Amino acid sequence: MKKITLLLMSLMLVFITGCSLEPPEWAKPKRSGNIEDMKIGLSISTLNNPFFVSLKDGVVEEAAKQGIEVVVVDAQNDSAKQSNDVDDLIQQGVDALLINPTDSSAISTVVQTANSLDIPVVTLDRSADKGEVAALVASDNVKGGQMAAEFIVEQLGKDAKVIELEGVPGASATRERGKGFHVIADEQLNVVAKQAADFDRTKGLTVTENLLQGNPDAKAIFAHNDEMALGAIEAIQSSGKDIMVIGFDGNEDALKSIEAGNMTATVAQQPELIGQLAVQAAKDVLQGKEVEKNIAAPLKMVVKE
């Protein structure tokens, strides 16, 4: 009796697993190659960040121009929710997936699921650690980190004491921006402290407050994004100190802060362009065209004019 029960449970598990991976017949993509038949799913890491709102807007606007239907889901910086969201998009029969991963490792499983169903995946701003990705559309994050470190050296000289605010642990942008920064910083600067603030403004504030207590003589802060940089500025203003802050992204609040003389500089990306290029890449893949594995959007250092 026990053997029969175990066999039935195993069969039910196989059935349930199969259902979770395979979309119903009516929802399977038609793959006609015609633009008007295409449906793209977009999974954004969070829409509580102006940068990713702009990225989403770029996707939606470009898809509308091309006559492509797009379904948008917000992971709210929750990697488990994002995996479930992407599963839902697959069930809806999308022809292609555009994914801005919350966590580059955690997203790998659903990327592999999409691969098994022959649904092309394009990642935006951050990569996936495993699975086949047709294209990664992003700024050169390593180069951007180097640009930030070089700017600090130019402004403050060698061996200046610097605090680094890191992004979400596990995100490729965190690894790459940190890697580029340390190529220069490890040789020419003195990084006295670094800690993750998860690309979040409020965490940027609290982490900076704590790090400044232990490192009161820091002369600069490099934040892996503008939201953390803006939080750091609030902490600096409360402390009464004069500390240079360099962000990364070039979002609207950061540009206003630079103009007001608060933030020193930002390594500016072009999120709307990233979104536009991702839609074009997905369309090309669906039409059987060759696409570059890495599609770069230009960066620029923005300072007060």
N, C-alpha and C positions, 0 to 999 in steps of 0.2 A: 504493500500500500504506500509506504514511504517513497519507494522508487517511482511509482506512478505520479505521486504528488510533485516530486522534484522534477520529473520530466515535463509535467504540465506547466510548472512555474518557469522552467527554462524556455519552453516554447512561447509562453506569454511574454517573457523578457525580450526574446528575439523579435517577436511581432511588434512590441512597443517601440523598441530601438529602431527597427526598420521604418516604422511610421514617422518617427521623429526626424529621420534623415531625408526621406523621400517625399517630395511634395505630391499632393493628390494629382491624378491625371489631368483634371480640368485646369489646374494651376501651373502645370509645367510650361516653361517658356517655349514659344513656337519657333524662335530662331529663324525667321524668314529673311533676316538681313535688311529689312525695310525699317527705316527710322521710325515711322509712325507706329510700328508694332512693338517698339522697344520699351521695356520697363526696367528702370534701374533702382536698386535699393541703396540708400545712403545711411550708414550708421556713424553718428558723430559721438566723440567721447563725452562732450558736455556742451550744452548750449548756455551754460552759465559763465561763459568766457567770451568776450567780444571777438577774439581772434577766430574762434570756431564758428561763431555766428556769421562772420564775414565769409569764412570758407564755405559754409552751408549755402549762403546767398549766392556765391559764385557758381556752385553746382546747380542750384535751382534755376538761376537766370540763364545759364548756358543750356541746360536741358530744355527750357521753354523755347529758347531760340531755335534749337534743333528739332523741336517737336517730339521730344522724348519724355515719357512719363517718369516721374521720380517720387519715391516713397521715402520719407525722412523719419528716422528714429533717433532718440536722444538717450545715450547710455547713462547720463548723469554721473560720470566718472566711476561707474560701478562695472568692473570687468565681467562679473557673472551676469548682470543685466544685459550687457552688450552681447554676450554669447547667445542669450535667449532671444534678444532682438533680431540678431542675424538669422537664427533658426526660423523665426517668424517670417522674415523677409523671404527666405528660401521657400517656406510653405506657401507664400503668396505668389510664387512663380516668377520672381524677378529674373531678367535675362543676365544681369551683371550686378556685382556688389561693389560699392565704393565704401571702404572702411577706414575710418580714422581711429586707430586702436587706442583704448584706454591703457592697456597693458600689452606689449608686443609679444610676450610669451603666452598669456592667457587666451589671446585671440586665435592662436595657432590652430586649435582644435576645430573651430568652425570654418577656418580657411580651408583646412584639409577636407572637411565635410563638403564644402562648395566644390573643391577640386574633384571629389568623387562623383559629383553630380554634373560635372562639366559646366559649372557656372564660373565665368572668369571673375577674378578679384583684382581690384585696383586699390592700393592703400594710399592714404593722403597724410602728409606731414610726418607720420610715424610708420615704421615697417612692422611686419609680422616675422617672428623668429623662425617659424616653420610653415610649411605649406607652399604651394606654388602661387606666386603673385605675378600677374601679368605686367604690372608697372607700379613703381613707387613714385608718386608725385610729391616733391618736397623741396624745400630750400636745402642748401648745403649746410646742414647744422654744424658739422665739424669746422667748416670755414668760418661760420658765424661766431663760434666760440673763440676761434683764433682772433677774429677781428676785434672782439670785446677786450681780450687780453692785450693786444697790441695798442689799442686806444688808451688803456689804463697806463701802460708803460710810457706812451708818448706824453700823457698829461701829468703823471706823477713821478716818472723816473723808475729806475730799477729798484727792486727790493721793497716797493711800497706794500704795506700790509693790507690784505684784501680778504673780505668775507664772500663766500660763494653760497647762494641760495639755489639748491638743486630742485629739479622738477619731480614728477611722480617716479618713484623707484620702479624700474622695469620698463619704462617707456623709452623707446629708441631715441627720442629727441633729448631726453635727459642724458643718456649715455654719450650721444654724439656731441652735444654742446659742451658737456663737461670734458670730453676727450680733447676737443679742439682748444678749449680754454687752457687746459693743462699743458698742451704742447708748448705754449709760450710761458704760462704762469710758473710752471715748475722750474724753469730756467731763469726767469727775469723778475718774478714777483714773489711775495711771501704770503701764501694763502694761510691765514692764521686760523680759520674755521670754515667748515662747510656743513650744511645740514639740509635735508629735504624739507620743502614747504609745499610740495605737491601742486605747483603751478597755481596756487590759490592766494588771493590778496589778503584775506584775514590771517591765514597761516604765515604769509610773508611778514605781516606785522608782528605777530607773536614770536616767531622764530628770530627775527631781527632784534627785538627787544632783549631776548635771552642771550643772543650771541654778543650783543654790544656790552652787556654787563661783564662778560668774561674777556672781552677784547675792546676796551674803551679807546684804544689808540688806532683802530682800523681807519684807513683813509679812503677806502672804496668798497663798494658792494657790486658784485656781478650776479644778477638774477637770471635764471634760465628762461624766464618770460616776463612780460611787462606787468602782469597782475601781481606777481610776487614783488617786483620792483616798486610798484605803487604802494604796496603794504609796507615795504621797507622804508619808504620816504615818510610815511606817517610815524613810524617808530623813531626815525632820525629827528623829525621835527619836534616830537615830544621830548627827546633827550637834549635838544639844544645844540647838537653837534653839527659840524659841517663835513659831510661825507659824500663823496661822489657815488652816484648810482647809475649803473648801466643795465638796461633791460634787453629784452629780445622779443620781437614780434612787430612792433610799430603800430599797436592798436590806437584807437582814437584818443582814449584817456591818456595814454603815454605821450602822444604828440602834444596834447594840451599841456601836460605837465612839463614837458621840455620847453615849450613856448613861455610858460610861466616862470621858468628858471628853477624848477624843483628837480626833476629828473635831468641828469646830465646828458644822456644819450640812449639810443636804442638801436639794436641791429634789426632793421625793418624787413619783414617779409611782405609778401603780397598774397594774402590768403584767398582773395577772390580769384586771382589768377590761378592759384593752385587748384581751386574748385573747377574752374573752366577747363584747365588742362586735363583734369581727371575725367571729366565727362567725355572730352574728345578722345582720350585714350581708350575708355570703355567702348565707345562707339566704333573706333577703329578695330578693336579686338573682335567685336561682334560681327564686323563686316569682313573679317579674315585678313586684315592688314597687319603688317609688322609694326610693333611699337617698341620704343626704347625701354629697357628694364628700369632705368632711373631717369626721370624727367625732372630737371632742375628749374626752379623759379628763382630769379635773381634776388640778391640781398643788397642792402645799402645801409651805411651808418648814418643815422639822423641825429643832428645836434641843433642847438638853437642858432638861428641865422643872425 
